[in-house]
Amino acid sequence: MREGSIRGLRAFCAAARHLSFKTAAAELCVTPSAVSHQVKALEQRLQGALFERRARALVLTHLGRELRGEVEPLLQELDNVATRFEQRLGRRRVLSISVTPFFTSELLVQHLSEFAERHRAIDLRVETTEVGASPAPGCDASIVLLPAPPPAMVVRPLFPLTLAPACSPRLAAQWVLSEPRALLEQPLIVHDRRPRAWADWFARMGVTNGQPRRAMHFDSMFAIARAAERGLGVALLPVALCGSWFASGALMRPCSGELETADRYFFVHRPEAGGNPDVAALRDWITTLFAAG
């Protein structure tokens, strides 16, 4: 098959996966118009439409669905073959993973040297993203935080998101915060993505009919942890991700009580990436390191 045909099939599969020429272009490091032209050329060759081009969306036609089902596994196997030959020749390879920022900075980076030592021919590229049930465009795998395993993915469960109150030692020294109800007298630091977390925690602790005196809102977990460290209030922080903050004394837990949320971290990758030995190595390493029983 001609090289241009393979490029066209790759462009089509990326567009079919994302139902977006723009997102497919980002994955392939080309322009959206280039993806559109490659798909049109493929449609002309097949003499049939692969997408219905609607005002704000792409929809696969029956022909498009059939072609994707046939071609995507073949393209992945081509990549896997190339990876296996690179392994035999000892050449360096790039493996990309998308991870939430706080998981990356507070947990993953502490262990990456171990993976690098075990797999010296792999250059691991970590991209941070807050949301997504599948690997980001251009990434081979992802660690996601979701209430349930995402569909159509190979999934390895890691551990649940468990939150606990945390504050600066200075704030804890100024006030008696050992009882859950006492936290209502302090500024509560709220994650905008989890506006009910504090209410759920208080209910879990048996505190009813209480309203916090005031609240402070942030949209990132790192900003929340930093605000708590600076003494701006009490935050609900992920226990598994904040070990270094507690060990260093930058933060402390003023009272007992944890809230296990409905969300869990999952390691995921697309089924067609399962034959890539580098993805398998990363999957097995992360599962062994972080999976809870």
Rosetta blueprint (number, residue, H / E / L):
1 M L
2 R L
3 E H
4 G H
5 S H
6 I H
7 R H
8 G H
9 L H
10 R H
11 A H
12 F H
13 C H
14 A H
15 A H
16 A H
17 R H
18 H H
19 L L
20 S L
21 F H
22 K H
23 T H
24 A H
25 A H
26 A H
27 E H
28 L H
29 C L
30 V L
31 T L
32 P H
33 S H
34 A H
35 V H
36 S H
37 H H
38 Q H
39 V H
40 K H
41 A H
42 L H
43 E H
44 Q H
45 R H
46 L H
47 Q L
48 G L
49 A L
50 L L
51 F E
52 E E
53 R E
54 R L
55 A L
56 R L
57 A L
58 L E
59 V E
60 L E
61 T L
62 H H
63 L H
64 G H
65 R H
66 E H
67 L H
68 R H
69 G H
70 E H
71 V H
72 E H
73 P H
74 L H
75 L H
76 Q H
77 E H
78 L H
79 D H
80 N H
81 V H
82 A H
83 T H
84 R H
85 F H
86 E H
87 Q H
88 R H
89 L H
90 G L
91 R L
92 R L
93 R E
94 V E
95 L E
96 S E
97 I E
98 S E
99 V E
100 T L
101 P H
102 F H
103 F H
104 T H
105 S H
106 E H
107 L L
108 L H
109 V H
110 Q H
111 H L
112 L H
113 S H
114 E H
115 F H
116 A H
117 E H
118 R H
119 H L
120 R L
121 A L
122 I E
123 D E
124 L E
125 R E
126 V E
127 E E
128 T E
129 T L
130 E L
131 V L
132 G L
133 A L
134 S L
135 P L
136 A L
137 P L
138 G L
139 C L
140 D L
141 A E
142 S E
143 I E
144 V E
145 L E
146 L E
147 P L
148 A L
149 P L
150 P L
151 P L
152 A L
153 M L
154 V E
155 V E
156 R E
157 P E
158 L E
159 F E
160 P E
161 L E
162 T E
163 L E
164 A E
165 P E
166 A E
167 C E
168 S L
169 P H
170 R H
171 L H
172 A H
173 A H
174 Q H
175 W L
176 V L
177 L L
178 S L
179 E L
180 P H
181 R H
182 A H
183 L H
184 L H
185 E H
186 Q L
187 P L
188 L E
189 I E
190 V E
191 H E
192 D L
193 R L
194 R L
195 P L
196 R L
197 A H
198 W H
199 A H
200 D H
201 W H
202 F H
203 A H
204 R H
205 M L
206 G L
207 V L
208 T L
209 N L
210 G L
211 Q L
212 P L
213 R L
214 R L
215 A E
216 M E
217 H E
218 F E
219 D L
220 S L
221 M H
222 F H
223 A H
224 I H
225 A H
226 R H
227 A H
228 A H
229 E H
230 R L
231 G L
232 L L
233 G L
234 V E
235 A E
236 L E
237 L E
238 P E
239 V H
240 A H
241 L H
242 C L
243 G H
244 S H
245 W H
246 F H
247 A H
248 S H
249 G L
250 A L
251 L L
252 M E
253 R L
254 P L
255 C L
256 S L
257 G L
258 E L
259 L E
260 E E
261 T E
262 A E
263 D E
264 R E
265 Y E
266 F E
267 F E
268 V E
269 H E
270 R L
271 P H
272 E H
273 A H
274 G H
275 G H
276 N L
277 P H
278 D H
279 V H
280 A H
281 A H
282 L H
283 R H
284 D H
285 W H
286 I H
287 T H
288 T H
289 L H
290 F H
291 A L
292 A L
293 G L
